[in-house]
Amino acid sequence: MKKILIAFMLLGIMSCKTELIDKIDVFSLETGAYMRTVAPWPLNVANGVVYSKAALAAGSVKMTLEAVDPQKGSLFSAYDLTVRFVDNTTANGNSSKPYAALDSYPASSFTKDVVTGYPRREMTLTASELMSKLGLTAADVAAGDVFEVHAVMKLADGRSFTDTNSGSEIKGGAYYKSPFFYRITVNP
């Protein structure tokens, strides 16, 4: 009986402590936005996308993107991409290139999905386009080298979201799938 009485007293003390904590006003929290990779999935865009050196001219990565914001995509204004080249095989010279503008997809190039209600579009990253933007030739690229595409989702209210200001669940979670960063490795 003593143990039950002590348990009730502890429960009473603990419940008093929780009443002292201020409640969070969830309606005052600022929410962000993300570009969800809808298909193909699973696609490990941060680590597992590849181009084949043997078929570099035909290399491409294609995915369907969905712009998600608190107002069903109406805040979304653009998805901007930059690309750089990391030369991990310096035997053929160091052809590394810094980030350069790749593309910008305005909200007007997205179409509202009938199921989700969010704007969607396909995005294709071809090896030839990336090489062209960076001034590379096939001779500059070898197996083991990497193209890195960095994305910025811009909103009409001036905010923007990237891999640096998004949480790990947004970037790599099972649902959100919004890396804002695409690493494409060149395989033999």
Backbone as numpy.savetxt, mean C-alpha at the origin, in Angstrom:
# Nx Ny Nz CAx CAy CAz Cx Cy Cz
-16.24 -19.30 51.57 -17.06 -18.11 51.57 -16.20 -16.86 51.57
-15.08 -16.93 52.32 -14.17 -15.80 52.38 -13.61 -15.48 51.00
-13.27 -16.52 50.22 -12.70 -16.34 48.88 -13.70 -15.67 47.96
-14.97 -16.03 48.06 -16.00 -15.42 47.22 -16.16 -13.95 47.59
-16.16 -13.64 48.89 -16.30 -12.27 49.36 -15.12 -11.42 48.87
-13.91 -11.97 48.95 -12.72 -11.25 48.47 -12.81 -11.02 46.96
-13.27 -12.02 46.24 -13.41 -11.88 44.78 -14.40 -10.77 44.44
-15.52 -10.69 45.16 -16.50 -9.62 44.92 -15.92 -8.24 45.26
-15.13 -8.17 46.34 -14.52 -6.90 46.73 -13.53 -6.45 45.65
-12.71 -7.37 45.14 -11.76 -7.03 44.07 -12.49 -6.60 42.80
-13.54 -7.29 42.48 -14.33 -6.92 41.31 -14.91 -5.53 41.47
-15.38 -5.21 42.66 -15.92 -3.87 42.93 -14.86 -2.80 42.80
-13.65 -3.07 43.31 -12.55 -2.11 43.20 -12.15 -1.92 41.74
-12.04 -3.02 41.00 -11.65 -2.93 39.59 -12.70 -2.19 38.78
-13.96 -2.39 39.08 -14.99 -1.69 38.32 -14.98 -0.21 38.63
-14.60 0.16 39.83 -14.49 1.58 40.17 -13.35 2.22 39.38
-12.26 1.49 39.25 -11.12 2.03 38.51 -11.48 2.27 37.05
-12.23 1.37 36.43 -12.55 1.54 35.02 -13.50 2.70 34.78
-14.28 3.09 35.79 -15.19 4.22 35.61 -14.43 5.54 35.61
-13.20 5.54 36.11 -12.41 6.77 36.16 -11.77 7.10 34.81
-11.72 6.13 33.91 -11.11 6.35 32.60 -12.10 7.08 31.71
-11.61 8.13 31.04 -12.47 8.87 30.12 -12.81 8.00 28.92
-14.03 8.11 28.50 -14.46 7.37 27.31 -13.96 8.10 26.08
-13.63 7.33 25.06 -13.16 7.90 23.80 -14.37 8.27 22.95
-14.35 9.50 22.45 -15.41 9.94 21.54 -15.01 9.47 20.14
-15.54 8.32 19.73 -15.14 7.74 18.46 -15.52 8.62 17.27
-16.48 9.50 17.43 -16.89 10.36 16.33 -15.93 11.53 16.12
-15.07 11.78 17.13 -14.11 12.87 17.00 -12.76 12.39 16.46
-12.59 11.06 16.33 -11.33 10.53 15.81 -11.20 10.82 14.32
-10.01 11.21 13.91 -9.76 11.44 12.49 -9.52 10.10 11.81
-10.14 9.90 10.67 -9.92 8.67 9.93 -9.17 8.98 8.65
-8.49 7.99 8.16 -7.67 8.17 6.97 -8.28 7.52 5.76
-7.40 7.10 4.87 -7.82 6.47 3.62 -6.72 5.50 3.20
-7.09 4.58 2.32 -6.11 3.62 1.83 -6.54 3.12 0.45
-5.55 2.63 -0.29 -5.79 2.06 -1.61 -5.70 0.54 -1.46
-6.83 -0.11 -1.43 -6.90 -1.55 -1.19 -6.60 -2.34 -2.46
-5.71 -3.32 -2.37 -5.43 -4.22 -3.48 -6.50 -5.31 -3.47
-7.41 -5.27 -4.43 -8.54 -6.19 -4.46 -8.17 -7.49 -5.16
-7.48 -7.42 -6.27 -7.14 -8.63 -7.02 -5.84 -8.38 -7.78
-5.06 -9.34 -8.08 -5.19 -10.70 -7.57 -4.72 -10.75 -6.14
-5.29 -11.63 -5.38 -4.88 -11.82 -4.00 -4.93 -13.31 -3.69
-3.98 -13.93 -3.07 -2.90 -13.23 -2.38 -1.81 -12.77 -3.35
-1.43 -11.56 -3.21 -0.33 -10.98 -3.98 0.55 -10.27 -2.98
1.72 -10.79 -2.73 2.61 -10.18 -1.77 3.39 -9.07 -2.47
2.73 -7.94 -2.67 3.32 -6.86 -3.45 4.53 -6.23 -2.79
4.69 -6.41 -1.50 5.86 -5.83 -0.85 7.12 -6.67 -1.07
6.97 -7.97 -1.31 8.16 -8.82 -1.42 8.15 -9.82 -2.57
6.99 -10.23 -3.08 6.95 -11.37 -3.95 6.66 -11.16 -5.40
6.62 -9.94 -5.89 6.33 -9.69 -7.29 7.63 -9.74 -8.09
7.59 -10.39 -9.25 8.82 -10.55 -10.02 8.62 -10.27 -11.51
9.71 -9.85 -12.13 9.85 -9.82 -13.58 10.91 -10.86 -13.90
10.80 -11.48 -15.04 11.81 -12.43 -15.49 12.81 -11.70 -16.38
14.09 -11.84 -16.09 15.13 -11.22 -16.92 15.05 -11.76 -18.34
14.74 -13.05 -18.47 14.66 -13.68 -19.79 13.54 -13.10 -20.64
12.48 -12.61 -19.99 11.34 -12.03 -20.72 11.04 -10.63 -20.19
12.09 -9.85 -19.98 11.95 -8.53 -19.37 11.04 -7.60 -20.16
11.14 -7.62 -21.47 10.31 -6.74 -22.31 8.82 -7.00 -22.13
8.46 -8.23 -21.78 7.05 -8.58 -21.60 6.63 -8.58 -20.13
7.54 -8.24 -19.22 7.24 -8.29 -17.80 6.19 -7.29 -17.38
5.20 -7.75 -16.62 4.18 -6.84 -16.11 3.56 -7.39 -14.83
3.10 -6.48 -14.01 2.37 -6.81 -12.78 1.05 -6.05 -12.89
-0.05 -6.79 -12.74 -1.37 -6.18 -12.89 -2.20 -6.43 -11.64
-2.87 -5.39 -11.15 -3.73 -5.54 -9.97 -4.92 -4.60 -10.05
-5.96 -4.91 -9.31 -7.13 -4.04 -9.20 -7.05 -3.32 -7.87
-7.19 -2.00 -7.93 -7.12 -1.16 -6.74 -8.49 -0.60 -6.40
-8.73 -0.38 -5.12 -9.99 0.20 -4.65 -9.67 1.34 -3.69
-10.14 2.54 -4.00 -9.89 3.72 -3.17 -10.92 3.78 -2.05
-10.43 3.66 -0.80 -11.33 3.62 0.36 -11.07 4.84 1.24
-12.13 5.59 1.51 -12.07 6.69 2.47 -13.41 6.74 3.21
-13.52 7.56 4.25 -14.75 7.56 5.05 -16.02 7.97 4.29
-15.86 8.54 3.10 -17.02 8.98 2.34 -17.16 8.21 1.02
-16.90 6.89 1.09 -17.06 5.99 -0.07 -16.27 6.44 -1.30
-15.09 7.02 -1.06 -14.22 7.41 -2.17 -14.41 8.83 -2.65
-15.35 9.57 -2.09 -15.57 10.94 -2.59 -14.49 11.92 -2.13
-13.70 11.56 -1.12 -12.56 12.41 -0.70 -11.32 12.14 -1.54
-11.25 10.99 -2.17 -10.09 10.57 -2.94 -9.88 11.49 -4.14
-8.62 11.95 -4.33 -8.35 12.81 -5.49 -7.33 12.22 -6.46
-6.29 11.51 -5.96 -5.29 10.95 -6.88 -4.43 9.90 -6.18
-3.87 9.02 -6.99 -2.91 8.01 -6.53 -1.66 8.22 -7.35
-0.61 8.76 -6.71 0.62 9.12 -7.41 1.70 8.07 -7.16
2.43 7.72 -8.22 3.47 6.69 -8.13 4.83 7.26 -8.53
5.85 6.86 -7.78 7.23 7.13 -8.15 7.95 5.78 -8.19
9.05 5.72 -8.93 9.79 4.47 -9.06 11.29 4.74 -8.94
11.99 3.77 -8.37 13.46 3.82 -8.36 13.97 2.43 -8.69
15.26 2.36 -9.04 15.89 1.10 -9.38 17.05 0.87 -8.42
17.09 -0.33 -7.83 18.18 -0.70 -6.93 19.00 -1.78 -7.62
20.23 -1.43 -7.98 21.12 -2.36 -8.68 21.87 -3.18 -7.64
21.44 -4.42 -7.48 22.08 -5.33 -6.52 23.16 -6.19 -7.16
23.38 -6.01 -8.46 24.37 -6.80 -9.20 25.33 -5.85 -9.90
26.24 -5.28 -9.16 27.13 -4.25 -9.71 28.21 -4.80 -10.64
28.19 -6.10 -10.92 29.16 -6.67 -11.86 28.98 -6.06 -13.25
27.75 -5.63 -13.57 27.51 -4.98 -14.86 27.47 -3.45 -14.71
28.11 -2.94 -13.65 28.11 -1.51 -13.38 26.99 -1.18 -12.41
27.07 -0.04 -11.77 26.02 0.36 -10.84 25.03 1.25 -11.56
23.87 0.72 -11.86 22.84 1.45 -12.59 21.71 1.93 -11.69
21.92 1.95 -10.37 20.88 2.40 -9.45 20.39 3.78 -9.83
19.09 4.00 -9.66 18.47 5.28 -10.01 17.62 5.73 -8.83
17.61 7.05 -8.55 16.76 7.56 -7.47 15.29 7.60 -7.92
14.41 7.87 -6.98 12.97 7.94 -7.30 12.70 8.99 -8.37
11.86 8.61 -9.31 11.40 9.49 -10.39 9.89 9.32 -10.53
9.23 10.38 -10.99 7.77 10.31 -11.18 7.44 9.22 -12.19
6.47 8.38 -11.85 6.06 7.29 -12.73 4.70 7.58 -13.35
3.69 7.78 -12.50 2.33 7.98 -13.01 1.46 8.60 -11.94
0.35 9.17 -12.35 -0.65 9.70 -11.43 -2.01 9.28 -11.93
-2.76 8.59 -11.09 -4.11 8.16 -11.45 -5.10 9.07 -10.74
-5.76 9.97 -11.47 -6.75 10.84 -10.83 -8.01 10.05 -10.46
-8.75 10.57 -9.52 -9.99 9.91 -9.09 -10.93 9.69 -10.27
-10.88 10.58 -11.24 -11.77 10.47 -12.41 -11.47 9.24 -13.27
-10.29 8.61 -13.08 -9.96 7.42 -13.85 -10.43 6.13 -13.16
-11.06 6.28 -12.01 -11.62 5.15 -11.27 -13.12 5.09 -11.53
-13.69 3.89 -11.44 -15.12 3.67 -11.64 -15.70 3.06 -10.38
-16.86 3.56 -9.97 -17.51 3.04 -8.76 -17.89 1.58 -8.95
-17.46 0.74 -8.00 -17.78 -0.69 -8.05 -19.23 -0.88 -7.59
-20.00 -1.68 -8.33 -21.42 -1.86 -8.02 -21.64 -2.63 -6.72
-20.68 -3.46 -6.32 -20.84 -4.25 -5.10 -20.42 -3.46 -3.86
-19.22 -2.89 -3.87 -18.69 -2.21 -2.68 -19.07 -0.73 -2.62
-19.29 -0.11 -3.76 -19.58 1.32 -3.79 -18.35 2.19 -3.79
-17.16 1.58 -3.74 -15.91 2.34 -3.75 -15.35 2.41 -5.17
-14.58 3.46 -5.48 -13.96 3.57 -6.81 -12.87 2.52 -7.03
-12.86 1.93 -8.23 -11.85 0.91 -8.57 -11.24 1.19 -9.94
-10.04 0.63 -10.12 -9.38 0.63 -11.43 -8.27 -0.40 -11.42
-7.86 -0.78 -12.61 -6.72 -1.68 -12.74 -5.45 -0.85 -12.84
-4.37 -1.39 -12.29 -3.06 -0.76 -12.39 -2.10 -1.82 -12.93
-1.37 -1.46 -13.96 -0.37 -2.36 -14.55 0.99 -1.68 -14.50
1.95 -2.38 -13.95 3.32 -1.89 -13.89 4.16 -2.77 -14.81
4.51 -2.24 -15.99 5.30 -3.01 -16.93 6.79 -2.70 -16.76
7.60 -3.71 -16.97 9.05 -3.52 -16.88 9.53 -2.48 -17.88
8.99 -2.50 -19.08 9.44 -1.55 -20.10 9.11 -0.11 -19.70
7.95 0.12 -19.09 7.59 1.47 -18.65 8.50 1.93 -17.52
8.76 1.06 -16.56 9.62 1.43 -15.44 11.03 1.74 -15.94
11.55 0.90 -16.85 12.89 1.13 -17.39 12.94 2.44 -18.18
11.91 2.70 -18.94 11.84 3.94 -19.73 11.85 5.18 -18.83
11.03 5.15 -17.78 10.96 6.30 -16.85 12.29 6.55 -16.16
13.09 5.50 -15.98 14.37 5.63 -15.28 15.56 5.72 -16.23
15.32 5.63 -17.54 16.41 5.71 -18.50 17.31 4.48 -18.49
16.73 3.31 -18.26 17.49 2.06 -18.22 17.30 1.27 -19.50
18.29 0.46 -19.83 18.18 -0.50 -20.92 18.18 -1.90 -20.31
17.87 -2.89 -21.11 17.88 -4.28 -20.63 19.28 -4.68 -20.14
20.31 -4.09 -20.73 21.68 -4.40 -20.31 21.99 -3.89 -18.91
21.25 -2.88 -18.45 21.44 -2.33 -17.10 20.80 -3.18 -16.01
19.91 -4.09 -16.41 19.11 -4.85 -15.46 19.57 -6.31 -15.46
19.77 -6.85 -14.25 20.19 -8.25 -14.11 19.35 -8.93 -13.04
19.37 -10.24 -13.04 18.66 -11.01 -12.01 19.20 -10.60 -10.63
18.29 -10.32 -9.72 18.66 -9.86 -8.38 18.44 -8.38 -8.17
18.29 -7.63 -9.26 18.01 -6.20 -9.16 16.55 -6.00 -8.79
16.22 -4.79 -8.35 14.87 -4.52 -7.83 14.36 -3.17 -8.31
13.08 -3.16 -8.71 12.35 -1.91 -8.95 11.48 -1.67 -7.72
11.48 -0.45 -7.20 10.65 -0.12 -6.05 9.70 1.01 -6.43
8.41 0.75 -6.30 7.39 1.74 -6.64 6.74 2.20 -5.34
6.80 3.49 -5.12 6.24 4.10 -3.92 4.98 4.86 -4.32
3.91 4.71 -3.53 2.63 5.33 -3.87 2.18 6.31 -2.79
1.46 7.33 -3.22 0.87 8.33 -2.33 -0.60 8.47 -2.71
-1.49 8.24 -1.74 -2.92 8.44 -1.96 -3.27 9.83 -1.46
-3.76 10.68 -2.36 -4.08 12.06 -2.01 -5.59 12.23 -1.87
-5.97 13.03 -0.89 -7.38 13.34 -0.66 -7.66 14.79 -1.02
-8.90 15.09 -1.32 -9.31 16.44 -1.72 -9.12 17.45 -0.59
-9.08 16.99 0.66 -8.91 17.91 1.79 -7.44 18.23 2.07
-6.53 17.78 1.20 -5.11 18.09 1.34 -4.28 17.03 2.05
-4.92 16.07 2.67 -4.17 15.01 3.34 -3.68 13.99 2.32
-2.61 13.28 2.70 -2.11 12.21 1.84 -1.63 11.06 2.73
-1.68 9.85 2.16 -1.32 8.66 2.90 -0.32 7.84 2.10
0.70 7.32 2.81 1.77 6.54 2.19 2.12 5.37 3.11
3.18 4.67 2.77 3.64 3.59 3.64 4.28 4.12 4.92
4.63 5.39 4.96 5.27 5.94 6.16 4.28 6.45 7.20
3.05 6.77 6.81 2.08 7.24 7.81 0.86 6.33 7.92
1.03 5.07 7.53 -0.03 4.07 7.66 0.47 2.95 8.56
-0.43 2.34 9.30 -0.07 1.27 10.22 0.19 -0.04 9.52
0.78 -0.97 10.25 1.13 -2.26 9.67 -0.10 -3.05 9.24
-1.21 -2.91 9.94 -2.43 -3.63 9.56 -2.97 -3.11 8.22
-2.87 -1.81 7.99 -3.30 -1.24 6.70 -2.39 -1.72 5.58
-1.08 -1.67 5.80 -0.12 -2.01 4.76 -0.08 -3.49 4.42
-0.25 -4.35 5.41 -0.08 -5.77 5.13 -1.14 -6.67 5.70
-2.17 -6.10 6.25 -3.21 -6.90 6.87 -4.01 -7.72 5.87
-4.68 -8.72 6.39 -5.44 -9.64 5.54 -6.58 -8.96 4.80
-7.15 -7.90 5.36 -8.27 -7.23 4.69 -7.82 -6.00 3.91
-7.07 -5.12 4.55 -6.76 -3.81 3.95 -5.86 -3.90 2.74
-4.80 -4.67 2.81 -3.91 -4.94 1.67 -3.50 -3.66 0.93
-3.02 -2.70 1.68 -2.65 -1.41 1.09 -1.20 -1.07 1.39
-0.26 -1.68 0.68 1.14 -1.49 1.02 1.71 -0.10 0.70
1.12 0.60 -0.27 1.66 1.88 -0.75 3.09 1.73 -1.26
3.57 0.51 -1.37 4.95 0.24 -1.78 4.96 -1.12 -2.49
5.52 -1.13 -3.70 5.55 -2.35 -4.49 7.00 -2.64 -4.87
7.53 -3.76 -4.40 8.90 -4.16 -4.72 8.83 -5.26 -5.78
9.46 -5.01 -6.92 9.45 -5.97 -8.02 10.88 -6.43 -8.26
11.12 -7.69 -7.98 12.45 -8.27 -8.12 12.60 -8.88 -9.51
13.81 -8.75 -10.06 14.12 -9.35 -11.36 14.70 -10.73 -11.08
14.03 -11.76 -11.59 14.51 -13.14 -11.48 15.17 -13.56 -12.79
15.96 -14.65 -12.76 16.61 -15.10 -14.01 15.61 -15.43 -15.10
